[in-house]
Amino acid sequence: MSKALTKEEEASELAALEAEIAQLAADELAAKQADEAEKSSASKVATVYGDMVHPFTSVRHTQDPVHAEIDGWVQSQIDAGKMVLVTD
């Protein structure tokens, strides 16, 4: 049977849990920033098979590598194998 916690023990446990949550949030943020840094290190994109027009920005992408913002649509084309990241 568990014993009832005193107010000090309860406050101590709560502080420990809050610290753990803060650490997990910091770790998640660091991982997200690392992913973004990895994406930005590959500064150019090129199409694999021919010209593609971005449906939201009307930017034409070709087989010649160009600097481009990696947004959701471009990332989905990379994931599908229709575009590639080109590192310098």
Secondary structure, 3 states (H helix, E strand, C coil): CCCCCCHHHHHHHHHHHHHHHHHHHHHHHHHHHHHHHHHHHCCEEEECCCCEECCCCCCEECCCCEECCCCHHHHHHHHHCCEEEECC
